Amino acid sequence: MKVLVPVKRVIDYNVKARVKPDQTGVDLANVKMSMNPFCEIAVEEAVRLREKGVATEVVAVSIGPAQASETLRTALAMGADRAILVQTTEDLEPLAVAKVLKAIIGRESPDLVIMGKQAIDGDNNATGQMLATLLDWPQATFASALEAAAGKAKVTREVDGGLQTIEIDLPGIVTADLRLNEPRYASLPNIMKAKKKELAIEELASLGVDTAPRLKVVKVTEPAKRAGGIKVETAADLVSKLKTEAGVL
Amino acid sequence: MAVLVIADHDNATLKDNTEKTVTAALKLSSDVDVLVAGKGATAVADAAAKITGVRKVLLAESDELGEGLAESMEALVVPLMSGYDAVLTPATSQGKNFSPRVAAKLDVAQISEIVDIIDANTFVRPIYAGNALETVQSSDAKKVITVRPTVFKAAADGGSAKVETIPAPAKPAKTHFVDQKLVKSARPELSGAKIVVSGGRAMGSAEEFQRVIEPLADKLGAAVGASRAAVDAGYAPNDYQVGQTGKVVAPDLYIAIGISGAIQHLAGMKDSKIIVAINKDADAPIFQVADYGLVADYKAAVPELMAALTAAGK
């Protein structure tokens, strides 16, 4: 089974995003960037399938600037076999990303695509579902457990109020939720090995996909700040303040 | 323009995310219909028909719609869109599962988790875990939108719309429902609760979480939430998670116990009216957003809080 894993380079999980003073976006200059945490989980799951002998090849794909090759090297160091960078400086919307991935998938013919449920920059939670629709493949989103075998995948999904289990015919799309696994740290020898793995780079334009944005960003602003509160000394103080001052009890 | 709202329900009862999404829809148009897709959901459709401002309720029923399969939802909604200019879905895990499919099929962008409507084409949505608000203008002819329900007031009851039954789509060929395990609870639902009591990593175990957080929640008639750290550690079930990737809540009172206040957790609760934090670390970031902070070990503070609530007649 061939597994394809799309990964995105985003602001590091631990960095607080700051809005640019001119309100054109979030300031990413000199900010630490990393692989989107949900994509890391997707890579880990694919590599585990490879280690179990279920997957025969894991291909990581990223769409982004030249620096996204660093993100792909991380995926290779975690255990992916080879990588493809679709290079562009445009910031693509989920629909455009899904269209680009569809073009790559048309060429690579994977049996399973595992991807993060959401990127922590745009917070859209849409690309996997859109890709499944464009390919007319079944989808299993928000996965917390995955059992893949020839032609089928059984997926436990995190839903409102609990867990749902569905089975999808392959090829199909699985999107990873937080509890699917705990991604490994790449070891130094594996980081060194990853440097020798194949990383193909192609220009977005060469794919001939319509990636024109549908949404115009009018402005990006900071949310209203909460006014600082007070410290109370005792639980009794707290209850009395909640009752009389805040009026919420 | 005409707007379709997709109802949030569990086949038995209509959830107030629906009324909140109707409020958002009424800002776009006075022609608002509600689609109830489920199984054995007549009572849900009847409840939706009572929402003030709703023109018509569409009811479609099948096993797969009752199970919420995304492929079935898409197959139901897409043909209906010839009669609507926009479709609004509450941004629940069910809504997030199928709404992007509708957008992709219609070849339009999804405008995800909006928190404000500027005009028929312009919307505000949080990005970067709510650390920034993005105002976007859509150039698509049809709008596919998910709505963050906590920021809109629920539309009141008082309407008497007609319920029209429509055919359900064929069973999806490549997706098969196996089973569903839902947590049954007498407590209010997390996303709509007036009071939420949340526990964090400091609880140390599932037993401690239940011993400390749940009685306090029950005393206050509150829903129970948890930080990602507590859920990841197995102290609380996944659907308790409040945060960027879990549930977004905005209750009148949010009590965070033993939660440090990571950016991702704050993203899910910082719109609460009053925030209380109990944490023994005076430097915990949660205190920066808390209206009332109590620097104390929860082991001593929660029993004292229980006693003080009893003394106050709670």
Interface residues (C-beta under 8 A of the other chain):
Chain A: I11 Y13 N14 K16 A17 R18 V19 V26 F38 E93 P94 L95 A98 K117 Q118 I120 D121 G122 D123 N124 N125 A126 T127 G128 Q129 M130 L131 A132 T133 L134 W137 P138 Q139 A140 T141 F142 S144 K154 E158 V159 D160 G161 G162 L163 Q164 T165 I166 E167 I168 D169 G172 D177 L178 R179 R214 L215 K216 V217 V218 K219 V220 T221 E222 P223 R226 G228 G229 I230 K231 V232 E233 T234 A235 A236 L238 V239 S240 K241 L242 K243 A246 V248 L249
Chain B: D10 E67 G68 L69 A70 E71 E74 T92 S93 Q94 K96 N97 F98 S99 P100 R101 A103 A104 K105 D107 V108 A109 Q110 I111 S112 E113 T122 P126 I127 Y128 A129 G130 N131 A132 L133 E134 T135 V136 Q137 S138 S139 D140 P172 A173 K174 T175 H176 F177 V178 D179 Q180 K181 L182 V183 I195 L220 R228 V231 D232 P237 N238 D239 Q244 T245 D252 L253 I263 Q264 K270 K273 I274 I275 V276 F287 Q288 V289 A290 D291 Y292 G293 L294 V295 A296 A301 E304 L305 A307 A308 L309 A311 A312 K314
